[in-house]
Amino acid sequence: MRIELDLRGLYCPMPVLRTREEMEKASVGDVIVVTADDPAAEEDLKRWAKRAGHEVIDVKREGETISVSIKKLG
């Protein structure tokens, strides 16, 4: 399943915290697409996903907005 999470307007540490909450509810194999405009979100989410054992499968940037797709692995 693909889960869209619009976190524009939220700043560190909220994008990671909200993503973690959604990931806990997701099933293995689900993909969460996080949209954010926090300049630190890309690196924060990549670091968190790696530590948590998930896979970043795509990163897209459009102006100030970034979308990070994270697949739940375990």
N, C-alpha and C positions, 0 to 999 in steps of 0.2 A: 504494500500500500504506500502511496505517496502522501505525505502530510505537509501542508504549507504552513509556515510559521512566520508571520509578518511582525518583525520586531523593530521596525523603523521608529525612531524617536526615543529608543531606549539605549542607555550607555552602560559601559562596563561597571559592574559585572553582570548586568541583567541579561544580555543576549545568551551568555553561556548558561546562566542559571535556568532560564526559561527553556532553552534547548534541552538541558539535562532532564528537566521535569517531563517534557514531552517524550524524550527517548525512553524514560522509565516506563511509560505507558505503551510504547510501541512494541511491535513483535519483531523477532529476528527477521531480517530481510527487508523491513520497512525502510523507506528513505524519507528523511526530514529535510525539507528545503527551507532554509532560514534566510529571510530577506532582512537586511539591516542597513543602517546608514552610520553606525558608529565606526569611525576610522580604525579602531583597534579590533573590530569584530572578526575580520578574516583570520588574522594570526591567532587571536584568542580561541576561536572555534576550531581551527586546525590543531592547535596544541591540545585542547580539551579532548577532541575526538581521538587523537593518537593515544593519550593517557587512558582514556576510557575503553579503548579497544575497538573503536568503530572506524569506518573508512570514509574519508572525504573523497567523493567520486566526481565532483564538479565544483568549479568556482567561476562565477560570472560577475563581471563588473559593468555597471551602466551608470556613468556619472558618479555621483556620491553613493549610489546604492550598490550593495554587494549581495549576491545570492550564493550560499554555500549549501551543497547537497551532501548529506551525511547518511551513510547506510549503517543500520544497526547490525552488528555482527554477533554479539553475544549478550 
